[in-house]
Amino acid sequence: MSNSAAETQLNSFVPGGRRRHRRTGQSGTGLRRTVVLALAVPVASAALAGPSAFAAGNGTTAQAGSGASGSTGLADPDDQQMATNLDARVLDQRLGSEVSGVVLDADSDSTLWDHDGSTALMPASNVKLATSTAALTVLGPEHRFTTKVVYGDGTLTLVGGGDRTLSSADLAELAKTAVAGLQRAGLTSVKVAVDDSLFPEPTLADGWNEGYYPDSVAPVRALVVDGRGVQDTSIDAGQTFAKLLAEDGISVDGDVTRGTARRTDVPVARHRSAPLADIVKKMLKTSDNNIAETLLRMTALGAGRPATFEDGTEVVRHVLSHRYGVSLENFEIHDGSGLSRTDRIPAATLAQILELLTQPRYAHTLGAVLDGLPVAGEAGSTLGPEWGRFDDPNSQCAVGKVQAKTGTLTGAIALSGLTRTDDGEWRVFSFVENGSTAAPNDIKDAMDGLAATVNGCWA
């Protein structure tokens, strides 16, 4: 919402109030970008696993493509070589003709290379960078989500608190505590209900269809166990809870139902999640759509807004613009995971979000984003060898030296991240392509080559 009332409400949770937008990254190189940043937290930023491997050389055969790149006028020879190499590699036929990219020098606040960087393309899971930034800012990295059990009128109610990481082991502890309380009260039989009223009924985001459920993402509810992808995660969690109660000697009367806990219900047990920082790391490492969508709703609630796609994305926009000065020109998101095919974000904006991670003043708040970015060649992450990433001659030398968020949808592949030079200077990059007809693995190899080039690799 853009009316004054909504602005006032949002400003109430953003330290320092409204902030000016940064200017959008411009075509060309060596440009100063306007930076308007808010309150400082003096914590040092984390480093990558190793230095870059800047090397001069010539590249593979380039194909003609559209769009102009900036790669001249750089004072540093290594930066000039990198830009020249990117000029060639961005024309790789595997990337198609609709590709954008930008490379920033975070230390000097200059744009080293820009290829249609202000063009808004479908970013896929790179949207999670915006979602996690807003969640950590509004809720705080130490925030924990609470799942409760309450009792009233013969019913134990499992109350969802937006913890997408709740496990069967956590439910077992809740059940054990609840059973102990029931036995002390002389009760041997209860009904079981679930209360997931923290979120409204699940809806489809703009750009989603029912075919997404439940494989790509489950209907977004406030209660789930073991991250199971089922149509009704709340009832599923309640059934697991009921089974655990029965195993501990309590008879469960009837089927699990959906209800709403009352103020007069007696608190019986509660479980608190890991800190939000840990949940964000998990979400980014594996690109978990379900965690992203749950965090979007919890962020909206944390800002005093309803837990909907629309309010969640409005809070994301406000945090990026007013808290951090990120440009929202041509920025459009409709969900928290990037599954929406109507999401659009310029590479320049993704790079601005990532550049925040290089600022020591934001290390405490946003450090989990940097720590959660997959590392090239890291097993168990979306840049791991099991996904065939950074495993060809054009990118292997960057293994362990590049951190980046992947993004993959039919017709859209993105890779945005950071690396360091031999001198320890941050290089921030974002590459997004839409519409290539090449095989997805071939496109990803080409993307890895672009990121490796920023690190200094050139086969």
C-alpha positions in Angstrom: 0.0 0.0 0.0 1.2 3.5 -0.7 -1.3 5.6 1.3 0.0 7.7 4.2 -1.5 5.5 6.9 0.3 2.5 5.6 3.6 4.5 5.4 3.2 5.6 9.0 2.6 2.0 10.1 5.6 0.7 8.3 7.8 3.5 9.4 7.1 2.5 13.0 9.3 -0.6 12.7 12.0 0.8 10.5 14.8 2.3 12.5 15.4 5.9 11.3 12.2 6.1 9.3 12.2 6.7 5.6 15.4 6.6 3.5 16.2 7.8 0.1 16.4 5.3 -2.7 19.8 4.6 -4.2 20.1 5.5 -7.8 19.7 2.6 -10.2 23.0 1.2 -11.5 23.7 2.9 -14.9 25.2 1.4 -18.0 28.9 1.9 -18.3 31.8 1.4 -15.9 33.6 3.2 -13.2 30.4 5.0 -12.1 29.8 6.2 -8.6 26.6 4.9 -7.2 24.6 6.9 -4.6 24.6 5.1 -1.3 22.2 6.0 1.5 22.7 3.6 4.4 21.1 3.5 7.9 22.2 2.8 11.4 25.6 1.2 12.0 26.5 -2.0 13.9 30.3 -2.3 14.2 30.7 -6.0 13.5 33.3 -7.3 11.0 32.0 -9.0 7.9 32.8 -12.7 7.2 35.4 -13.6 4.6 35.2 -16.3 1.9 37.2 -19.5 2.0 40.1 -18.2 -0.2 41.4 -15.4 -2.4 40.6 -15.0 -6.0 42.7 -16.2 -8.9 42.8 -13.1 -11.2 44.4 -14.1 -14.4 44.6 -12.6 -17.9 43.8 -14.7 -20.9 41.6 -15.3 -23.9 38.2 -17.0 -23.9 36.0 -19.3 -25.7 34.2 -18.5 -28.9 31.5 -15.8 -28.3 28.2 -15.5 -30.1 26.5 -12.3 -31.0 23.9 -11.1 -28.6 21.8 -8.1 -27.7 22.6 -5.4 -25.1 25.6 -3.2 -24.5 28.2 -3.9 -21.9 30.5 -1.5 -20.1 34.1 -2.6 -19.9 36.4 0.3 -20.5 38.0 3.1 -18.5 38.9 1.0 -15.4 42.1 2.0 -13.6 42.9 -1.4 -12.2 44.3 -3.8 -14.8 42.7 -6.8 -13.1 39.3 -5.2 -13.1 39.8 -4.2 -16.8 40.7 -7.7 -17.7 37.7 -9.1 -15.8 35.4 -6.7 -17.6 36.8 -7.5 -21.0 36.4 -11.2 -20.3 32.8 -10.7 -19.1 32.1 -8.8 -22.3 33.0 -11.9 -24.2 31.4 -14.5 -21.9 28.1 -12.8 -21.6 27.6 -13.4 -25.3 27.8 -17.2 -24.8 25.0 -18.7 -26.9 23.9 -20.9 -24.0 22.8 -17.7 -22.2 20.5 -16.6 -25.0 19.8 -13.0 -25.9 17.9 -11.9 -22.8 20.6 -11.7 -20.2 21.6 -9.0 -17.7 24.4 -8.6 -15.3 26.3 -6.2 -13.1 29.5 -6.3 -11.1 30.2 -3.9 -8.2 33.3 -3.0 -6.3 31.8 -2.7 -2.8 34.9 -1.1 -1.4 35.2 1.8 -3.8 31.5 2.0 -4.4 31.9 1.8 -8.2 30.3 -0.2 -10.9 33.0 -2.3 -12.7 30.8 -3.9 -15.4 27.2 -3.5 -16.5 25.3 -5.4 -19.2 21.7 -4.3 -19.2 21.8 -4.3 -15.4 18.7 -2.2 -15.0 16.6 -4.5 -17.1 14.0 -6.3 -14.9 13.9 -10.0 -15.5 12.3 -13.0 -13.8 14.7 -13.7 -10.9 13.5 -17.1 -9.7 14.8 -17.9 -6.2 17.0 -14.8 -6.1 13.8 -13.3 -4.6 14.8 -15.1 -1.4 17.6 -12.6 -0.9 15.0 -9.8 -0.5 12.8 -12.0 1.7 15.6 -13.0 4.1 16.9 -9.4 4.3 13.5 -8.1 5.3 12.8 -11.0 7.8 16.1 -10.5 9.6 15.6 -6.7 9.7 12.0 -6.8 11.0 12.2 -9.8 13.3 15.9 -9.8 14.3 18.4 -12.6 13.9 17.8 -13.9 17.4 14.0 -14.2 16.9 12.5 -17.6 17.6 9.1 -19.0 16.6 6.9 -20.7 19.3 4.7 -23.7 18.9 2.3 -24.2 21.9 0.0 -26.8 23.4 -3.0 -25.6 25.4 -5.8 -27.4 27.2 -9.4 -26.6 27.7 -12.7 -28.5 28.0 -11.2 -31.9 27.3 -9.2 -30.8 24.2 -5.5 -30.4 23.7 -4.9 -27.8 21.0 -1.6 -27.6 19.1 -1.1 -24.0 18.2 1.1 -23.1 15.2 3.5 -20.3 15.5 5.0 -20.2 12.0 7.9 -22.5 12.7 8.6 -24.3 9.3 11.4 -26.2 10.9 9.3 -28.0 13.6 10.3 -31.7 13.7 8.7 -34.9 14.9 11.3 -34.9 17.7 10.1 -31.4 18.8 6.5 -32.7 18.7 7.5 -35.7 20.8 8.9 -33.4 23.5 5.7 -31.4 23.4 3.6 -34.5 23.7 5.7 -35.8 26.6 5.3 -32.6 28.6 1.6 -32.5 27.8 1.1 -36.2 28.9 2.9 -35.5 32.2 0.5 -32.6 32.9 -2.6 -34.7 32.0 -1.5 -37.5 34.2 -1.0 -35.2 37.1 -4.5 -34.0 36.6 -5.8 -37.6 36.5 -6.8 -37.4 32.8 -6.3 -40.3 30.5 -8.3 -39.3 27.4 -8.5 -36.0 25.3 -9.6 -34.7 22.0 -6.9 -33.1 19.8 -7.3 -30.0 17.7 -4.9 -27.8 15.7 -5.0 -24.0 15.6 -3.3 -22.5 12.6 -5.2 -19.2 12.7 -2.0 -17.2 12.8 -2.1 -17.2 9.0 -5.2 -16.7 6.8 -6.4 -19.6 4.7 -3.8 -20.5 2.0 -4.1 -18.6 -1.3 -2.2 -18.7 -4.6 0.2 -15.8 -5.3 0.0 -13.9 -8.5 2.0 -16.0 -10.9 1.3 -19.3 -9.1 -1.0 -22.1 -10.1 -2.4 -25.1 -8.3 0.1 -27.4 -10.0 2.7 -25.9 -7.6 1.0 -27.8 -4.7 2.4 -29.6 -2.9 5.7 -30.5 -4.6 7.2 -27.1 -5.4 5.5 -25.5 -2.3 2.9 -26.6 0.2 -0.2 -24.4 0.9 1.2 -21.9 3.4 0.0 -22.6 6.9 1.3 -21.7 10.4 1.8 -25.3 11.5 3.8 -28.1 9.8 6.0 -31.0 11.0 9.2 -32.3 9.3 8.6 -29.9 6.4 6.2 -32.4 4.9 4.8 -31.4 1.5 1.1 -32.2 2.0 -2.1 -30.3 1.2 -3.0 -29.7 4.9 0.2 -29.5 6.9 -1.7 -28.4 10.1 -4.0 -31.5 10.3 -0.9 -33.6 9.4 1.0 -32.2 12.3 -2.0 -32.7 14.6 -2.3 -36.4 13.6 1.4 -36.9 14.3 0.9 -35.2 17.7 -2.1 -37.4 18.5 -0.1 -40.5 17.6 2.7 -39.5 20.0 0.1 -38.9 22.8 -1.3 -42.4 22.2 2.2 -43.9 22.4 2.7 -42.2 25.8 -0.5 -43.7 27.2 -3.2 -41.0 26.4 -6.3 -42.1 24.5 -7.3 -39.7 21.7 -11.0 -39.3 21.3 -12.1 -39.0 17.6 -10.3 -37.4 14.7 -8.0 -34.4 14.8 -10.0 -31.2 14.1 -9.2 -27.6 13.4 -10.1 -25.1 16.1 -9.0 -21.9 17.8 -7.4 -21.7 21.2 -9.3 -19.7 23.7 -7.9 -17.2 26.2 -9.2 -19.4 29.1 -7.2 -22.5 27.8 -4.4 -23.5 30.1 -0.8 -23.5 28.7 0.6 -27.0 28.8 3.8 -27.0 26.7 5.8 -25.0 24.2 8.6 -25.4 21.8 10.8 -22.5 20.6 12.6 -22.8 17.2 16.2 -22.2 16.5 17.1 -18.5 16.0 15.9 -16.9 12.8 19.5 -16.5 11.7 19.9 -20.3 11.6 16.6 -20.8 9.7 17.6 -18.2 7.1 20.9 -20.0 6.6 19.0 -23.3 6.0 16.6 -21.7 3.7 19.3 -20.1 1.5 21.6 -23.1 1.4 18.9 -25.4 0.0 16.6 -22.7 -1.5 13.7 -23.9 0.5 10.5 -22.4 -0.9 8.3 -23.3 2.1 10.6 -21.6 4.6 10.7 -18.5 2.4 6.9 -18.3 2.2 6.5 -18.8 5.9 9.1 -16.1 6.7 7.3 -13.7 4.3 4.2 -14.1 6.5 6.0 -13.8 9.8 7.7 -10.7 8.5 4.4 -9.2 7.7 3.1 -10.0 11.2 6.2 -8.6 12.7 5.5 -5.3 11.0 1.9 -5.3 12.2 0.4 -6.3 8.9 -1.8 -9.3 7.9 0.1 -12.5 7.0 -0.6 -12.4 3.3 1.4 -12.4 0.1 0.4 -8.8 -0.5 1.3 -7.4 2.9 4.5 -9.5 3.1 5.8 -8.2 -0.2 4.9 -4.7 0.7 7.0 -4.9 3.9 9.9 -6.3 1.9 9.7 -3.4 -0.5 9.6 -0.9 2.4 12.5 -2.4 4.3 14.7 -2.5 1.2 13.9 1.1 0.2 13.5 2.9 3.5 15.9 1.0 5.7 18.7 0.3 3.2 18.2 2.7 0.3 17.9 0.0 -2.3 16.4 1.2 -5.6 13.0 -0.3 -6.3 12.9 0.9 -9.9 11.4 -1.9 -12.1 11.2 -4.1 -8.9 8.1 -6.3 -8.7 7.6 -9.3 -6.4 4.4 -11.3 -5.5 5.8 -14.0 -3.2 8.7 -14.7 -0.9 10.2 -17.7 -2.7 10.5 -16.5 -6.3 8.2 -19.2 -7.7 5.9 -16.5 -9.2 6.4 -16.1 -12.9 5.3 -12.4 -12.6 8.2 -11.5 -10.3 10.7 -9.1 -11.9 14.0 -7.7 -10.4 16.9 -6.0 -12.2 20.4 -7.5 -11.6 21.5 -4.1 -10.4 18.9 -4.3 -7.5 20.0 -7.8 -6.6 23.6 -6.6 -6.5 22.6 -3.7 -4.2 20.9 -6.1 -1.8 24.0 -8.3 -1.7 26.3 -5.3 -1.3 24.7 -4.6 2.1 26.4 -7.8 3.3 29.8 -6.2 2.8 29.0 -3.4 5.2 30.3 -4.0 8.7 27.4 -1.9 10.1 24.9 -4.6 8.9 26.9 -7.7 9.8 24.9 -8.4 13.0 21.5 -8.0 11.4 22.3 -9.5 7.9 25.2 -11.8 8.6 23.1 -14.9 8.3 22.4 -14.0 4.6 26.1 -14.0 3.9 26.7 -17.2 5.9 23.8 -18.9 4.2 24.8 -18.2 0.6 26.0 -21.5 -1.0 29.7 -21.7 -1.6 30.9 -22.9 -5.0 31.4 -26.7 -4.8 29.8 -27.0 -1.3 28.1 -30.4 -0.9 24.6 -30.2 0.4 24.0 -26.7 -1.1 22.5 -25.7 -4.4 26.1 -25.0 -5.6 27.2 -28.5 -4.7 28.8 -31.1 -6.9 25.6 -33.1 -6.8 24.0 -30.4 -8.9 27.0 -30.2 -11.3 28.0 -26.7 -10.4 31.5 -25.1 -10.9 32.8 -28.4 -12.3 34.0 -27.4 -15.8 37.3 -25.8 -16.9 35.8 -22.3 -17.0 34.7 -22.3 -13.4 36.6 -25.0 -11.4 39.2 -22.5 -10.2 36.5 -20.6 -8.3 35.5 -23.6 -6.1 35.5 -22.4 -2.5 35.9 -18.8 -3.5 32.5 -17.7 -4.7 29.3 -17.5 -2.6 26.1 -17.1 -4.5 22.3 -17.6 -4.5 21.0 -19.7 -7.3 17.7 -19.3 -9.0 16.0 -21.8 -11.4 12.6 -21.7 -13.1 11.5 -22.9 -16.5 12.8 -20.1 -18.7 14.8 -18.3 -16.0 18.1 -18.9 -14.3 19.9 -16.5 -12.0 23.1 -16.5 -10.0 23.9 -13.6 -7.7 26.7 -13.4 -5.1 30.1 -12.2 -3.8 33.8 -13.0 -4.0 37.0 -11.4 -2.9 40.1 -10.2 -4.8 43.6 -11.2 -3.7 43.7 -7.9 -1.8 40.5 -8.9 0.1 38.3 -6.4 -1.7 34.6 -7.4 -2.2 33.3 -8.0 -5.7 29.5 -8.2 -5.9 27.8 -9.7 -8.9 24.4 -10.6 -10.3 23.6 -12.4 -13.5 20.0 -13.2 -14.7 18.9 -14.8 -18.0 15.4 -15.4 -19.3 14.2 -17.4 -22.3 17.3 -19.3 -23.3 16.5 -22.5 -25.2 19.7 -24.3 -24.1 19.6 -27.2 -21.7 19.3 -25.9 -18.1 22.6 -27.5 -17.0 24.4 -25.9 -20.0 23.0 -22.5 -18.9 24.1 -23.1 -15.4 27.6 -23.9 -16.6 27.7 -20.6 -18.5 26.4 -18.8 -15.4 29.1 -20.4 -13.3 31.7 -19.2 -15.8 30.5 -15.6 -15.4 30.8 -15.8 -11.6 34.2 -17.4 -11.9 35.3 -14.6 -14.2 34.4 -12.1 -11.5 36.7 -14.2 -9.2 39.5 -14.0 -11.9 39.2 -17.3 -13.7 39.5 -17.4 -17.4 40.3 -20.7 -19.2 
